[in-house]
Amino acid sequence: MEVNGLGAYPMAGGLGPAGVRDAVARWLRLVAADAELAPYLIGVDRARLAGHLALTLTAALGGPGGDIARPAAGAWRGLGLTEAQHRRVVNYLAGVLWALDVPAGAVAAARRALADEAGS
């Protein structure tokens, strides 16, 4: 299976394309279920957002990305979230990755990548 045209590849944490898609889907469900964050997703193309997030997460976990992940920068920032809300979004990602048994180092790398993207 592929994520936005990317083929199979090894990544830290053992997540491949299907695992990244699953993680992003779980992550977006958590954000959408958060009463404070959900309004920021109204009118947002969630499929496009998920694609951006999958690219960022893929690059953060050591998969291909490089310049491909650059368009993902600011995916959350563009929604107008506060710094505290950005941190909560990143914490949701960490929770999803922990639940998927992703190693601590990979979770930390993903947190850094998304915290940097979010501007927090």
Secondary structure, DSSP 4 states (H G I P E B T S, - for coil): --BTTB-----GGG--HHHHHHHHHHHHHHHHH-TTTGGGGTT--HHHHHHHHHHHHHHHTTSS-GGGGGGGTTTTGGGT--HHHHHHHHHHHHHHHHHTT--HHHHHHHHHHHHHHHT-
